[in-house]
């Protein structure tokens, strides 16, 4: 078995209750499943360094990101995060949102736009995009940031079945020899497409 690249042992604050989550990931993609409200999105926020209410340890890529007397801020972790609500910058066009991280050439940006099927949308603002289109732009922006770890929170949920199937293959191909990923999903087909290591946090 491959060497683990991430280990998390944290106590999450989920509303009025606390929940301990322990997991270790060794495959390229770690798939997080569980019922709504069990803390899947909160766990991604912990890994990203955006959740101050969690206590415990986060080790990733041979580094201690969180532990006793240690907390690496989000901007130093090198993660790309695709939240459920996309969070595009409203005053920028699709192209400008894709280029926002500033780590890719215009050629690379247009290649990703084509792969994700948003080439015809590059001059539109987010308010003129559908939910599925915004989700694809958010995916592209995260990939173009060239992260060390990609955090995906239900990244295909706003897409129709045919597009969802195609983009699973596109993103899986990009990740295969690229960044590690943590994928939150309710769809087992997402896990199969990414050959993900499945972790149900409702039972850990």
C-alpha positions as CSV (number, residue, x, y, z in Angstrom):
1,X,0.0,0.0,0.0
2,X,1.2,3.5,-0.8
3,X,2.5,5.7,2.0
4,X,-0.1,7.9,3.7
5,X,0.0,11.5,2.6
6,X,-2.6,12.9,5.0
7,X,-3.6,12.1,8.6
8,X,-6.3,13.9,10.4
9,X,-7.4,13.5,14.0
10,X,-9.6,16.4,15.0
11,X,-12.7,17.2,17.0
12,X,-15.2,19.2,15.0
13,X,-17.7,21.6,16.3
14,X,-20.9,20.9,14.4
15,X,-23.6,23.1,15.7
16,X,-24.1,22.4,19.4
17,X,-22.3,19.0,19.3
18,X,-18.7,17.9,18.9
19,X,-17.5,15.0,16.8
20,X,-14.1,13.4,16.6
21,X,-12.9,12.4,13.1
22,X,-9.8,10.3,12.5
23,X,-8.7,9.4,9.0
24,X,-5.6,8.5,7.0
25,X,-5.4,8.8,3.3
26,X,-2.9,6.8,1.1
27,X,-4.6,6.8,-2.4
28,X,-4.3,9.8,-4.8
29,X,-7.9,10.7,-4.0
30,X,-9.6,10.5,-0.5
31,X,-13.4,10.3,-0.8
32,X,-15.4,11.6,2.1
33,X,-19.0,10.4,2.5
34,X,-21.7,10.5,5.1
35,X,-25.2,11.9,5.7
36,X,-25.9,15.7,5.5
37,X,-24.8,17.5,8.6
38,X,-22.2,15.0,9.7
39,X,-19.3,17.5,9.2
40,X,-18.0,16.7,5.7
41,X,-17.7,20.4,4.7
42,X,-16.3,21.3,8.1
43,X,-13.6,18.7,7.6
44,X,-12.6,20.3,4.3
45,X,-12.4,23.7,6.1
46,X,-10.1,22.2,8.7
47,X,-7.8,20.8,6.0
48,X,-7.8,24.1,4.2
49,X,-6.9,26.0,7.4
50,X,-10.2,27.9,7.4
51,X,-11.9,26.4,10.5
52,X,-10.8,27.9,13.8
53,X,-13.2,25.9,16.0
54,X,-11.5,22.5,15.4
55,X,-8.9,21.1,17.8
56,X,-6.5,18.3,17.1
57,X,-3.9,17.3,14.5
58,X,-3.6,17.7,10.7
59,X,-0.6,16.3,9.0
60,X,-0.3,16.5,5.2
61,X,2.4,15.9,2.6
62,X,4.9,15.3,5.3
63,X,4.2,18.5,7.1
64,X,2.4,19.4,10.4
65,X,-0.4,21.8,9.5
66,X,-2.1,21.8,12.8
67,X,-1.1,20.4,16.2
68,X,0.0,21.5,19.7
69,X,1.4,25.0,19.3
70,X,1.3,24.7,15.5
71,X,-1.0,26.1,13.0
72,X,-0.1,26.7,9.3
73,X,-2.3,29.5,7.8
74,X,-4.4,28.7,4.8
75,X,-2.4,30.7,2.3
76,X,0.8,28.6,3.2
77,X,-0.8,25.2,2.7
78,X,-1.1,25.2,-1.1
79,X,-4.6,23.9,-1.3
80,X,-7.2,24.6,-4.0
81,X,-10.7,24.6,-2.7
82,X,-13.9,24.2,-4.7
83,X,-16.8,24.9,-2.3
84,X,-20.4,23.9,-3.0
85,X,-21.4,27.5,-3.8
86,X,-18.5,28.2,-6.2
87,X,-17.7,31.7,-4.6
88,X,-16.6,33.4,-7.8
89,X,-15.6,37.0,-7.6
90,X,-18.7,38.9,-8.8
91,X,-16.9,41.9,-10.3
92,X,-14.6,39.7,-12.6
93,X,-15.4,38.0,-15.8
94,X,-15.2,34.2,-16.2
95,X,-11.7,34.6,-17.8
96,X,-10.6,36.9,-15.0
97,X,-11.9,34.5,-12.3
98,X,-10.0,31.6,-14.0
99,X,-6.8,33.7,-14.1
100,X,-7.2,35.0,-10.5
101,X,-4.5,32.8,-9.0
102,X,-2.0,34.1,-11.5
103,X,-0.1,30.8,-11.7
104,X,-0.9,29.8,-15.3
105,X,-0.4,31.2,-18.7
106,X,-3.2,32.4,-20.9
107,X,-2.7,29.3,-23.1
108,X,-3.2,27.0,-20.1
109,X,-6.2,29.0,-19.0
110,X,-7.9,28.7,-22.3
111,X,-7.1,25.0,-22.5
112,X,-8.8,24.4,-19.1
113,X,-11.8,26.6,-20.2
114,X,-12.1,24.4,-23.3
115,X,-11.9,21.1,-21.2
116,X,-14.6,22.4,-18.9
117,X,-16.8,23.7,-21.7
118,X,-16.8,27.4,-20.6
119,X,-14.9,28.9,-23.5
120,X,-18.0,30.7,-24.8
121,X,-18.6,32.1,-21.4
122,X,-15.2,33.8,-20.7
123,X,-16.5,37.4,-21.1
124,X,-19.6,36.9,-18.8
125,X,-19.8,37.9,-15.2
126,X,-20.8,35.3,-12.6
127,X,-24.4,36.7,-12.3
128,X,-24.9,35.8,-15.9
129,X,-23.9,32.1,-15.4
130,X,-26.0,29.2,-14.3
131,X,-25.2,27.2,-11.1
132,X,-23.5,24.5,-13.2
133,X,-21.5,27.0,-15.2
134,X,-20.3,28.7,-12.0
135,X,-19.3,25.3,-10.6
136,X,-17.2,24.6,-13.7
137,X,-15.5,27.9,-13.5
138,X,-14.6,27.3,-9.8
139,X,-13.2,23.9,-10.8
140,X,-11.1,25.5,-13.5
141,X,-9.8,28.3,-11.1
142,X,-8.8,25.7,-8.6
143,X,-6.9,23.6,-11.1
144,X,-5.1,26.6,-12.6
145,X,-3.9,27.6,-9.1
146,X,-1.7,24.5,-9.3
147,X,-2.4,23.4,-5.7
148,X,-0.6,20.6,-3.9
149,X,-4.0,19.4,-2.6
150,X,-7.4,19.9,-4.3
151,X,-10.4,20.0,-2.0
152,X,-13.7,19.3,-3.8
153,X,-17.0,19.8,-2.0
154,X,-19.7,18.2,-4.2
155,X,-18.0,19.6,-7.3
156,X,-20.5,18.1,-9.8
157,X,-23.8,18.5,-7.9
158,X,-25.1,21.3,-10.1
159,X,-24.4,19.5,-13.4
160,X,-26.8,17.4,-15.5
161,X,-26.0,13.6,-15.7
162,X,-24.2,13.7,-19.1
163,X,-22.0,16.6,-18.2
164,X,-21.3,15.2,-14.8
165,X,-20.1,12.0,-16.3
166,X,-17.8,13.8,-18.8
167,X,-16.3,16.1,-16.2
168,X,-15.6,13.3,-13.8
169,X,-13.3,11.8,-16.4
170,X,-11.7,15.2,-17.2
171,X,-10.9,16.0,-13.6
172,X,-9.9,12.4,-12.8
173,X,-7.4,12.6,-15.7
174,X,-6.0,15.9,-14.4
175,X,-5.6,14.6,-10.9
176,X,-4.0,11.3,-11.8
177,X,-0.5,12.7,-12.2
178,X,-1.2,16.0,-10.5
179,X,-2.3,17.1,-7.0
180,X,-3.7,14.9,-4.3
181,X,-7.4,15.4,-3.7
182,X,-10.0,15.2,-1.0
183,X,-13.5,14.7,-2.5
184,X,-16.8,15.1,-0.6
185,X,-19.7,13.5,-2.4
186,X,-23.1,11.8,-1.9
187,X,-22.6,10.0,-5.3
188,X,-20.8,6.7,-5.2
189,X,-20.1,7.0,-8.9
190,X,-17.9,10.0,-8.2
191,X,-15.7,7.7,-5.9
192,X,-15.6,5.0,-8.6
193,X,-14.5,7.5,-11.3
194,X,-11.6,8.8,-9.1
195,X,-10.7,5.3,-7.7
196,X,-11.0,7.1,-4.4
197,X,-10.2,5.7,-0.9
198,X,-13.7,5.8,0.7
199,X,-14.1,7.1,4.3
200,X,-17.5,7.4,5.9
201,X,-17.0,10.0,8.6
202,X,-20.4,9.2,10.2
203,X,-18.8,6.0,11.5
204,X,-15.2,7.1,12.3
